[in-house]
Amino acid sequence: MRISVIGCGYLGAVHAACMAELGHDVIGVDVDQAKIDALSEGRAPFFEPGLPELLKAEHGRLRFTTDISEVSHARVHFVAVGTPQLEGSNAADMRFVDASIDALLPHIGPGHLVVGKSTVPVGTAARLAEKVEATGAELAWNPEFLREGFAVSDTLTPDRLVYGVRRGDDRASDVLDEVYRRPLSTGTPRIITDYATAELVKVSANAFLATKISFINAMAEIAEVTGADVTTLADAIGHDARIGRRFLNAGVGFGGGCLPKDIRAFQARAEELGVGHALAFLDDVDQVNLRRRQRVLDLITDALGTELAGRTVAVLGVTFKPDSDDVRDSPALDIAARLALRGVRVKATDPEGIETARAKVPSLDYHPSARDAVAGAEVVTVLTEWREFRELDPREVSTWTDARTIIDGRNCLDAGAWRAAGWTYHGLGRP
């Protein structure tokens, strides 16, 4: 099929490359010339495992441009632009989605299908459908469920596909079935529903996951004052099939470009709909999450004293999660930045996120390796659970620095091994 993807950021670039891998003829469009140049050369403008190889492999079926008029040959148009948090508000900023639809309108007509991928407030699709249908084209909403670090596999082998269409619009569903023929042929579940439900699937899933993370972090707060071990607690309740163990890892909390802004936008939309009380609990979810960052700062203060200016702290990990260079709303980078504001020399490292972090917080002292970051530090913190940090040998680390206090912000280290090596170990919600 001939497909266009409007917006070549994280979502759009991955989607475009994966659609080409599925055998389609794809053109990606973005206003950022530097991004288009990189993608055209087979270079991913961000770190995502598997994407560079896909960009090179699919060069013959995949191209990129800044000229929106070049999408006119396509018949399916995916809109995959960002919906960041609106400045000064919890609501989603819809300018990029609206601008993309408006830019598409002169180039679509009967027989075309516009497919929304962006995470939007419920009611958006119905509003945009009026514009799209005025051209003779149709609109569907097909939410994404990508995990950074696994986005390629999540697109090629999704755990479900959701189509939001006009009631009775079999053509739109048939077209999407053709787009996703390969994953559907392997048994991927397909759910066909209305616009509103499709829009709610993504934000409600993110709200649930955020709630689960904040729940176990709230239990960590209780554990810290009672001497309980939140990790063992999570293991125990996770054996209950109704609960499950995933997303029950206590630590510095969630971040990134989705969960924080999505739960806030969901609350804002509920307020607009007059049912703000239904999602009032998400404010507590947000606050629990933010408190865990302060807890790490408190542990550092306990170790070094209240006068932090001039002290040195090693920060291992600045991205919001491993296998990504994304530092948007990263708890790790936020903690590092707050330390720097108090006069601490922060020696930070990350396998992939140094340059993205440096662009956002240039005041940190960045280093290429854990060994370099730890040298001369008085306290060592692990704030992103990259494999190479999880697997550090505490006895070897002891030869890099005179520090003997480690703060495990992700509860990802072997506490017994670090203590046996002579370290004072602090986890979150662990005795």
C-alpha positions in Angstrom: 0.0 0.0 0.0 1.1 3.6 -0.4 1.3 5.2 3.0 2.4 8.6 4.4 3.4 9.3 8.0 3.0 12.9 9.1 5.5 13.7 11.9 8.9 11.9 12.1 9.7 12.2 15.7 9.9 9.1 17.9 6.5 7.7 17.1 6.4 8.7 13.4 10.0 7.6 12.5 9.5 4.2 14.0 6.0 3.8 12.4 7.3 4.8 9.0 10.2 2.3 9.1 8.0 -0.5 10.4 5.4 0.1 7.7 8.1 -0.2 5.1 9.3 -3.4 6.8 5.7 -4.7 6.5 6.0 -4.2 2.7 4.4 -0.9 2.1 5.6 2.1 0.1 6.1 4.8 2.7 6.9 8.5 2.7 7.6 10.3 6.0 7.0 14.0 6.3 8.3 16.5 8.9 9.1 20.2 9.1 12.5 19.6 10.6 15.0 19.5 7.7 17.8 18.2 9.9 15.6 15.3 11.1 14.6 14.5 7.5 18.3 14.6 6.3 19.3 12.1 9.1 16.4 9.7 8.4 17.1 9.9 4.6 20.7 8.9 5.3 19.5 5.9 7.4 20.4 7.6 10.7 18.0 7.7 13.6 17.9 11.1 15.2 17.3 9.4 18.6 18.4 6.1 20.2 16.0 3.2 19.7 17.4 -0.3 19.4 16.8 -1.8 16.0 15.7 1.4 14.2 18.9 2.3 12.4 19.1 -1.2 10.9 15.5 -0.9 9.8 16.0 2.5 8.2 18.9 1.1 6.1 17.2 -2.2 5.2 14.0 -0.4 4.0 15.7 2.3 2.1 14.1 1.2 -1.2 10.5 1.4 0.1 11.0 4.3 2.5 11.8 8.0 1.9 11.4 11.2 3.8 10.6 14.8 2.9 9.6 18.2 4.2 7.2 18.7 1.3 3.7 17.8 2.4 2.4 17.8 -1.2 4.4 14.6 -1.9 1.9 12.7 0.1 -0.8 13.0 -2.6 0.2 9.7 -4.1 -0.5 7.9 -0.8 -3.9 6.6 0.1 -3.4 6.0 3.9 -2.1 8.9 5.9 -0.9 8.3 9.5 -0.7 11.4 11.8 2.0 10.8 14.4 2.9 14.2 15.8 3.4 15.0 19.4 0.9 16.3 21.9 3.1 17.7 24.7 1.7 19.3 27.8 0.4 22.8 27.2 2.6 25.5 28.8 0.9 26.8 31.9 -1.7 24.0 31.9 -2.2 20.3 32.4 -4.0 20.1 29.1 -2.5 18.6 25.9 -1.1 21.0 23.3 -3.1 20.1 20.2 -1.4 22.6 17.8 0.7 20.0 16.0 -2.2 17.6 15.4 -4.5 20.4 14.1 -1.7 21.8 11.9 -1.0 18.3 10.5 -4.6 17.7 9.6 -4.9 21.2 8.0 -1.8 20.6 6.0 -3.2 17.3 4.8 -6.6 18.5 3.7 -5.5 19.9 0.2 -3.9 16.6 -0.6 -6.6 14.1 0.3 -10.0 13.2 -1.2 -12.4 10.2 -1.8 -10.6 6.9 -1.3 -8.1 8.3 1.2 -8.0 7.3 4.8 -6.5 9.5 7.5 -5.4 7.6 10.6 -4.6 9.2 13.9 -1.8 7.7 15.9 -1.2 10.6 18.3 -2.4 10.4 21.9 -5.2 13.0 22.1 -8.0 14.1 24.4 -11.2 12.2 24.0 -13.4 14.0 21.5 -10.6 15.0 19.2 -11.3 12.5 16.5 -14.9 13.4 16.2 -13.9 17.1 15.8 -11.3 16.3 13.2 -13.5 13.9 11.3 -15.7 16.8 10.1 -12.8 18.5 8.4 -11.5 15.2 6.9 -14.9 14.0 5.7 -15.5 17.4 4.0 -12.8 16.3 1.4 -14.5 13.0 0.8 -11.8 11.1 2.8 -12.4 9.1 6.0 -10.8 9.2 9.5 -9.9 6.4 11.8 -8.0 6.5 15.1 -5.4 3.8 15.7 -3.7 4.5 19.1 -0.1 3.4 19.6 1.2 1.4 22.6 4.9 1.7 22.1 7.5 1.1 24.9 10.7 3.0 24.4 13.5 0.5 23.8 11.0 -2.0 22.3 9.2 0.3 19.8 10.2 -1.6 16.7 9.0 -5.0 18.0 5.9 -3.4 19.5 5.0 -2.0 16.0 5.8 -5.1 14.0 4.3 -7.6 16.6 1.8 -5.6 18.7 0.0 -7.1 21.6 -3.3 -5.7 20.2 -4.6 -3.4 17.4 -7.4 -0.9 18.1 -9.3 0.8 15.3 -11.6 3.7 16.2 -14.0 4.3 13.3 -17.4 5.8 12.4 -20.0 3.2 13.4 -20.6 0.9 10.5 -17.5 2.1 8.6 -16.3 -1.2 7.3 -14.1 0.3 4.6 -11.8 2.0 7.1 -11.5 -1.2 9.1 -10.8 -3.2 5.9 -8.0 -0.7 4.9 -6.4 -1.0 8.3 -6.6 -4.8 8.1 -4.6 -4.6 4.8 -2.0 -2.3 6.5 -1.6 -4.7 9.3 -2.0 -7.9 7.4 1.2 -9.5 8.7 0.6 -9.0 12.4 -3.0 -10.0 12.0 -2.1 -13.2 10.2 0.0 -14.2 13.3 -3.0 -13.8 15.6 -2.7 -10.2 16.9 -6.0 -9.4 18.6 -8.0 -6.6 16.8 -10.6 -4.4 18.5 -12.9 -2.3 16.4 -14.7 0.5 18.3 -15.8 4.1 18.1 -13.6 7.1 18.1 -14.1 7.9 21.8 -13.2 4.5 23.0 -10.1 4.3 20.9 -8.9 7.6 22.2 -9.6 6.5 25.8 -7.7 3.2 25.4 -4.3 4.8 25.3 -4.8 7.3 28.1 -6.6 4.9 30.4 -3.8 2.3 29.9 -1.2 4.9 30.8 -3.3 6.1 33.8 -3.5 2.5 35.0 0.2 1.9 34.7 1.1 5.2 36.4 -1.3 4.3 39.2 0.3 0.9 39.6 3.8 2.4 39.8 2.7 5.1 42.3 0.9 2.5 44.4 4.0 0.5 45.0 5.9 3.7 45.7 3.3 4.7 48.2 3.9 1.2 49.8 7.6 2.1 49.8 6.8 5.2 51.9 5.1 2.9 54.4 7.9 0.4 54.3 10.5 3.1 55.1 8.9 3.9 58.4 8.0 0.4 59.4 11.2 -1.5 58.4 9.4 -3.6 55.8 10.9 -4.5 52.4 8.9 -3.2 49.5 10.7 -5.4 47.0 9.7 -8.6 48.8 6.2 -7.1 49.3 5.9 -6.6 45.5 7.1 -10.1 44.9 4.4 -11.5 47.3 1.5 -9.5 45.9 2.7 -9.9 42.4 2.0 -13.7 42.6 -1.7 -12.8 42.7 -2.8 -13.2 39.1 -5.3 -10.4 39.6 -2.4 -8.0 40.3 0.7 -9.3 38.5 4.3 -8.4 39.2 5.0 -6.0 36.3 5.1 -2.3 37.0 5.5 -3.0 40.7 9.1 -1.9 41.0 9.5 0.8 43.6 12.0 3.5 43.0 12.3 7.1 41.8 9.1 6.8 39.8 8.0 7.2 36.3 8.9 9.8 33.7 9.3 10.2 30.0 7.2 11.8 27.3 4.0 9.8 27.9 2.9 8.9 31.4 3.4 12.2 33.2 1.8 14.4 30.6 -0.9 11.9 29.6 -2.3 11.5 33.2 -2.3 15.3 33.5 -4.0 15.8 30.1 -6.6 13.1 31.1 -7.4 15.0 34.2 -7.7 18.3 32.3 -10.1 16.7 29.8 -12.2 15.2 32.5 -12.6 18.6 34.1 -13.7 20.0 30.7 -16.3 17.3 30.5 -17.6 18.0 33.9 -16.4 14.8 35.5 -13.1 15.9 37.0 -14.0 14.0 40.2 -13.7 10.7 38.3 -10.0 11.2 37.9 -9.2 13.2 41.0 -7.1 10.2 42.2 -4.6 10.8 39.4 -3.4 14.0 41.2 -2.4 11.8 44.1 -0.7 9.4 41.7 1.3 12.3 40.3 2.2 13.6 43.7 3.4 10.2 45.0 5.5 9.9 41.9 7.2 13.3 42.4 7.8 12.7 46.1 10.2 9.8 45.4 12.6 12.2 43.7 12.7 14.2 47.0 13.3 11.0 48.9 16.6 10.5 47.0 17.6 14.0 47.8 16.8 13.4 51.4 19.0 10.3 51.5 21.9 12.2 49.9 21.5 15.0 52.5 21.5 12.3 55.3 24.7 11.0 54.0 26.5 14.3 53.4 24.9 16.8 55.7 22.6 19.7 55.0 25.4 21.8 53.5 25.7 20.3 50.1 27.6 23.0 48.2 31.0 21.9 47.1 30.3 18.1 47.7 30.5 15.6 44.9 27.9 13.0 43.9 28.0 10.5 41.1 24.8 10.0 39.2 24.7 6.8 37.1 21.9 7.2 34.6 20.1 10.3 33.4 17.5 8.9 31.0 14.0 8.2 32.3 14.5 4.5 31.5 17.2 2.2 30.1 17.5 1.5 26.3 16.6 5.1 25.5 18.2 8.5 25.2 15.0 10.2 26.3 15.3 12.6 29.2 11.9 14.2 29.0 10.6 14.5 32.6 13.3 12.1 33.6 13.4 11.6 37.4 17.1 10.9 37.2 17.9 14.1 35.4 15.6 16.1 37.6 17.4 14.8 40.8 20.8 15.6 39.2 19.7 19.1 38.2 18.3 19.8 41.7 21.6 18.7 43.3 23.5 21.1 40.9 21.2 24.0 42.0 22.4 23.4 45.6 26.0 23.7 44.6 26.8 20.0 44.3 29.3 18.8 41.7 27.3 16.2 39.9 29.4 13.7 37.9 26.8 12.1 35.6 27.0 9.3 33.1 24.6 7.4 30.8 25.2 4.9 28.0 23.0 6.8 25.5 21.6 9.9 27.2 24.6 12.2 27.8 24.0 14.5 24.8 20.3 14.8 25.2 20.8 15.5 28.9 23.6 18.0 28.2 21.3 20.0 25.9 18.7 20.2 28.7 21.0 20.5 31.8 24.4 21.7 30.7 25.5 22.5 34.3 26.3 18.8 35.1 29.8 17.3 34.8 29.2 14.6 32.2 31.5 11.5 31.9 31.7 8.7 29.4 31.8 5.8 31.9 30.7 4.8 35.3 34.3 4.5 36.4 35.0 8.2 35.4 31.8 9.4 37.1 32.4 7.6 40.3 36.0 8.7 40.7 36.2 11.3 43.5 32.5 11.0 44.4 31.4 11.0 48.0 28.1 9.4 47.3 27.2 7.1 44.4 23.6 7.0 43.1 22.0 4.7 40.5 19.0 6.5 39.0 18.5 4.6 35.7 18.6 0.8 35.7 20.9 0.3 32.7 22.2 -3.3 32.6 25.8 -2.1 32.9 25.0 -0.3 36.2 23.0 -3.3 37.6 25.9 -5.6 36.9 28.6 -3.4 38.5 30.9 -5.3 40.8 30.9 -3.5 44.2 34.4 -4.6 45.0 35.7 -3.3 41.7 33.8 0.0 42.2 35.5 0.3 45.6 38.8 0.7 43.8 37.5 3.6 41.8 36.6 5.8 44.7 36.8 6.3 48.5 33.0 6.7 48.7 31.2 3.9 50.5 27.6 5.1 50.3 25.4 4.0 47.4 21.8 5.0 46.9 19.9 2.6 44.7 17.1 4.7 43.2 15.7 1.8 41.2 16.2 -1.0 43.7 18.1 -2.8 41.0 21.3 -3.7 42.8 22.1 -6.7 45.0 22.0 -5.1 48.4 23.7 -8.0 50.1 26.7 -7.9 47.7 27.2 -4.2 48.1 27.0 -4.4 51.9 29.4 -7.4 51.9 31.9 -5.2 49.9 31.8 -2.6 52.6 29.2 -0.2 51.2 26.4 1.5 53.1 23.5 0.6 50.8 20.2 2.6 50.7 17.3 1.4 48.6 13.8 3.0 48.4 11.4 1.2 50.7 14.0 -1.3 51.7 15.5 -1.7 55.2 
